[in-house]
Amino acid sequence: MQMKRLIAITLSTCCAIAAPPRANSEQLHTVQDLLNTCEYSSRGGEEDAFARGLNFGLCNGYVHGIFMMLMPEVAPKLPMCAPENVTHGQETAVFKAWAQRNPQKWNESALMGVIRAFQEVWPCDTSKP
């Protein structure tokens, strides 16, 4: 039992040490931080596969979490009306495309950037009662 615990601690420590600075959720303050994290996950060679994987998960998890929070039944005052069956990849692509088109917004919070991106691409019809 002690050996399993020692192995688990060793693996956890190795993963924490090996994680690149970019793969750190505490660094996702701005639109530019999140965009850099998302873009890092899609470039590099085989030697960077671990770092890319961490950044891929961080980027997609962050974006998808906000997507879920903006569903009309969850946040009726801040909704976006995405079509059914939107994939995580589409969610991330929407954010990345919006961020690349709006460099003047790069200093805004990452949260607000994702919200703005989704509401711009998937606005709700406010003319309905």
N, C-alpha and C positions, 0 to 999 in steps of 0.2 A: 504494500500500500504506500509506503514511504517512497519507494522507487517511482511509482506512477506520479506521485505528487511532485517529486524532484524533476521528472521529465517534463511535466506540464509547466512548471515554473520556468525551466530552462527554455522551452519552446516559446513561451510567452515573452520572455526577456529578449530572445533573439529576434522575434518578430518586431518588437517595439524598437529595438536598436536598428534593425534593417529598414524600417519604414522611412521613406524620404520625407524631408520637411514639408513637401506639398501635401502629403496625405495626413492632414491634421485638421480636424473639424474646427478647432479653435482659430484657424486661419481663414475661415470663410466669412469674413466680415463684409466684404464688398462684392459687387457684381464682377469686378475684375478678378478677385480671388476665386470666385466660383467658376468663372469662365476659364481661367488658367488651369484649374483642377480638371475641369471637363476636357479641355484640349490636351492636357498632359496624358490623359488616359487613352488617347487615340494616336499617340505617336511613339516613336522609339523602337529599338530593336529587341531581340529576344532577351538580351541581358537585363532589360528593364521590365520584363513581363510582370514581376511581382509588384513593382511600384505602380505600373499602369493598372494592374488589377485593383490595388487599393484605391487609387484615384477614381477608377471607373465606378466602384461601389459607393464611394463617398459622393461623387457627383450625382449618380442616378438615384441614390437613396435620398439625398437632400431635395432634389427636384421632385421626385415622386411623392415625398412626404408633403410638400407644399401643394402639389396637385390634389392629393386626397383631402387636404384641409379646405380647398376652395370649391369643393363640390357644393352645388346650391343647397342641398339638404343639410350640409354641415355649416356652411358660412353664408347664409342668405343675404347678408349685407355686403359681402365681398365675393360674389360668385363669378365663376367663369363657366361657360356652357360648352364643354368639349363633347365631341361625338362619342358614342359608345365604342369600346374596344380600342382606345388609344393605347399604344404600347409605351413602355418606359423609354425606349429609344426615341420615339416621336416626342415625348415630353421633353427630353433632354435636347433634342434637335431644335425644338421651338425656342427654348431658352437660349441656346448658343446662337442661333440666327438673330434673335432679338438683340442680344448683347453685342454682337458684332456690328449690327446696324446702328447701335446707340452708344458709341464710346463716350459721349457726354454724360452718360448715366453710370459709368464705371465706378464712381466713388460712392454711389448709393448703396444701401444695404443689399446683400445678396437676396434676402427674403423679399424685399420690395421689387427687386429686379425680376425674380421669377413670377411674382404676382402680376407685374405689368406685362410681362411677355405673354402669359396665359390669357389675361384679359384682353390683350390686343388681338391675339390670334383667334380666341374663342369667346367673343363677347356674348352676353346674354341679350335676348330681345326684350328690351324694357318697355316696348309698346304693348305687350300682353298684360292683361290685368292680373 
